[in-house]
Amino acid sequence: MKALRLALTAMMGGVAMLAMPAMAQAPTQSPTLDAIRARGTLICGVNTGLAGFAQPDSQGVWRGFDVDYCRAVAVALWNDPTKVRYVPTTAQNRFTALQSGEVDMLARNTTWTLSRDTSLGLEFSTTNFYDGQGFMVKTSAGVRTARDLQGATICVQPGTTTEQNLSDWARANRIRFTPVVIERLEEVVGAYVSGRCDAYTTDVSGLASTRSAQPRPAEHMILPDVISKEPLGVAVRHGDQRFADLVKWIHFGLVGAEELGITAANVQQAAQSDARPDAQRMLGRSGELGQMLGVDNLWMVNIIRTLGNYGEIFERNLAPIGLQRGPNALWTNGGLQYAPPLR
């Protein structure tokens, strides 16, 4: 019996030793957050100028869907959306800017792919915008589907998933085309508008943005064909899980707030009421969710009060350029936006 007890004790000890890693605390150190707090400013890599996503207004103030994600991080850290410095990045230099530490995060309509996730030292927080690649042509061209682009010249930016998708699609559909590859966004758009290209291809969101910025948007048509999946998301440097967690859960908090009907207009009242338990946790009335992320427990109250929920951010920035919610509707409305439980 004594031998049996010793054996059982050893086995239990082994189980306990095996179980210990699962009980380990989440990492508390974040070199990125330490640097941001010491600097007093978040440095955010954004597009060089894409209406609806990231573009300075007439006063030089950056506005847009991606910009609001930068501002949300600043609100979580300091309750001050102005503590952001925006660094315009191109499709070619955006990843180098993040890898080198020139920017703290990349909120720049960037597609999450396996190779980018594993070989570039990046970590994508989550998909904050579901997109797909399409084509835009001049309405006068008489083109109605992408298959009508046989023999066309097509403008495309290098260093993007767009370039590879275009080649794959053309090969699979036996479409002959001549690519016109130009790096800078304003130059590739200019080539399309001037007639150097018959069509322009990029994410449908980018096409809608470009069309909305033209003097006569009705002269440009986005074809119905969508040839790829383009899950867009905020990227941070790999290896700093604490900062990645904060960026990720800010998005989920914005989506969760919309699910609960919590808006910029009612968040203060909701935070002071005996709301349902999940709302109480989100708004810091119970639990310590903010502290788990290294920020104030009122992080989501401050973010929603300043920026609104996910739906409000979408409507403010993307509805004006003609984008519908589509797959970016809440899961309860047939979309793909879904927040894990904040608990």
N, C-alpha and C positions, 0 to 999 in steps of 0.2 A: 504493500500500500504506500509505504514511504517513497519507493521508487516511482510509483505511478503519480504521486503528488508532485514529485520533483519534475517529472516529465511534463505534466500539465502546466506547472509553473513556468517551465522553460518555453513551452509552446505559447502560453499567454504572453510571456515577455516578448517573444518573437513577433506576435501579432501586434502588440503595443508599439514595438519598434517600427514595424511596417506602417502602422497607422499614423505615426508622428508627422511624416511629411505632409499628409493631407490636412493636418490641423495647423500647419505653419501659418504665421501671420503673412498678410499681403505685404509686399515691399513698401517701406516707408520713405525711402530715399528717392529723390527724383532730381538728377542733375539739371534737367531742362527747367523744371519748376523753380529750382534754386536760382538758376541764372536769370530767369524771367523776373522773379521777385526782387533779386538784387538790382537788376537793371531798372525795374519799375515800369517796364513796357513790354508788351507782347509783340514779337516781330512775325508778321503773317505774310506768307507768299501767296499772291493772288494773280489773276490774269492781268495782262497789260491793258485790258479794256474790253469788257464783254457786257453789253447792256443786260440788266436783270441779274447778273451774277457778280460782277466786280467792275466798277467804273466810277471815276471821280465825277461829281456833279459840277455845275457851273461855278460853285464856290470852292472847288477842289476837295470836297468831302467825299470819301469813298462810300458807295452805296451798292447794295446787291445781296443776293441770297448767300453767296460764299462769304461776303464781308460780314454778314450778320453772325455767321459761325465764329469768326474771329472776335467779334464784339462780345459774343456770349461767353467766350473763355475769359475775356477781360472782366466782364461783370462777375463771373464766378470767383475770380481772384481778388478783385478790388471793389466790386460794385460800381465800376466806372467804365463805360463802353468806349471812352475816348483814349484809353491807355493802350492803343494799338498803333504800330508803325507798319504801313503796308508797303511791301516790296513787289513791284510788278515783275513777273517771270514769264518767259516764253516756254513753248512746248519743249524746246531743246535744253534750256538751262534750269528748269524747275527742280529736277531731282538733285542736281549738283548743289543747288542753293540750300536744299534741306539737308543733304548729306554733310555738307561742309559746316553747317551751323549758321549760315548766313540768315536763315529764317528758322523760327521755332516750329512752325507747322505750315502745311501746304493746303490751303483751301482754294483750289484752282481747278474746277471741273476736270478732275483727273480720274481716269478709269482704273478700277481695282482689277489687277490681273495676277495670275500666279507668279509670273516671272518678276513683276515689280515687287510683289510681296516677299519674295524669297531671295532675290539676287541684288537688289538695290539698297538694302539696308533700311527699308521703309516698313511702316506698319500702318495699315488702313484701319481707321477707327470703326467705321460701318458704312453702309450705303445710305447717304442722305438724299440722293436723287437717282432714280432709275431712268436710264436714257437708252437711246439706240441711234445708230448712224443712219443718216438719210442723205438726200440730194436736194439741192435747190437749183432751179432754172428760171430763166425769164419767161413770163407767161406768154409772151409773143412767140416763143420758140415752137409752140405746139406740141411739146413733149408732155406725155401724160403718165408714163411709168418709167422706172429705171431701165427697163429693157429697150426703151426707145433711145438710149444713149449709145447705141452701137456706133463706133467710130468717133465719138465725141472727145473733146479735150476737157479734162476734169481737174479743177484746182484742189489741192490737198496740202496740208502741212506735214512736214517731216517730223520724225520722233514721236509719232502718235500712233495709237491703235488704229486710227482712221486710215492711215496709209496702208497698213497690212490688210485691214478688212477689205479695202477697195480692191486690192490685188486678188485676195481670196475669192471675193464675190465675182469678179470679172472672169477669173479662171473657171469657177464652178458653173457659170452661166454662159461661157464662151462669148463674152463681150469684149470686143477690141476697143481700147481707149488710149488716149495719150495723156499721161499725167503732167500737170504743171505744178511742180513742188516748190513752195515758197514758205519760208519759216515764219516771218512776222505776220500776225493776224491781220493788221491793217493793210498789208501789202497783198496778201492772198485774197482778201475781200475786194481790194481795188482791182486786182486782175480779173476777178469774176465780173464785177460791175462794168468794167471798161470793155468787156467782150473778148478778152484774151482767152477766157475759158467758156465753154458751153454750159458747164455746171460747176457747182461748188459742193463738196461733200465734207461733212463733219457730223457731230452729234446733232440730233434734231433740236435740242435746246439751243445750241450755238447757231443753227440756221434761223430759228425764230428770233434770236437776239439780233442777228445781222439784218434780217428782213425788216425788223421794227425800226432799225436805225436809218433805213433808206428814205430819201425824200418822198418816194411813192411806193410804199410797201406792196400795194396791190399788183405791181408790175413783176413781182417775184413769187414763185410758187414752190412750196415744199412738196415733193412727190410723196405719194402714199407709201412707198416701199421703205421698210426699215430692215437693214441688212445685218444687224449685230445686236448684241447685248452690251450696254455700256453702264455698268454700275459705278456711279461717281461717289467719291467720298473724300473726307479730310485725311491727309497722311501726316504721320509724325515719324521721327527716327525710331528705328527698331532698338530695343534694349532698355527703353525707359517706360516700363509698364504703368507706372503711376500716372504719368502725364497722358499716356494713351487711354487709360481708364477714364480720366476726367473728360477728355474730348469725346470719347464714345458715349458716356452716360449723359453728357449735355444733350446730344442728339436724342437719346432715348427719353430724356426728361421732356424735351420739346414735343415729341410724338405722344408721350404719355399724357401730357397736359391737354393736348387736343382730344385725346380719347376721353378724358374726364370732363371736357367742357370748360377747362380753366383757361381764361384769356387774360390779356393785359388789363382789360376793364374790370374783371372780377377777382383777380388773384389775391388782392389785399383782403377782400371780404372773405374769400375762401380760406385764407391762411388763419383768419381769426375765428372761424366757425368750427363747429363740431362736425366737420365733413366726414365722408366715408374714410375708413382706415388707410386705404392706399393713397388718398389725397393728403391726409394728415402726414404720412411719411414723406411724400414728395415735397411738401411745403414746410417741412421742418418742425411741425407741431408735435410729432412723436418720432422716436428713433434718432439715429445719429448718421444719416446717410451722407451728409456733407462732410463730416469729419472723416468718414471712411475714404473720401476722395481728397482729403487735405484742404478742404475749403469750408466756409461758413455753412451752417445747417440751413440757412435761408438762401442758399445758392439759387435754387429754382424759383423761389419767390422773386428774387432780384432779376433773374434772367427774363422771366415771363413778363414782369412789370415793365421792363425796359424794351423788350423785343417782341413780346407775344409768344404764342405757341407755334408749332411747326406750320399749321395751316395759315396762321396770320403772316408768318414770314414768307410763305409761298405766295399768298395773295398779294402782298405788298410789292414783292419784287418780280415775280414771274407771270402773274396774270396780265399785267400791262403789256408784256411783249407777246401775248397770245398763247401762252402755254396753259393747257388744261391739267388738272391733277392726274388723270389717267392712272398709271401704275403707282403714282406717288400719293394716291388717296389712302386713307386709313384702311386697314384690313377689314374693318366693319362696313366699309363702303365699297368693297370689291378691289381695293388696292393692295399694295405690298408693304406699306409702312406699318410696322408692328413693334411695339416696345416691350421688352422683357419686363417682368415685375420689378419695380423699384422697392426693394425690401431687403 
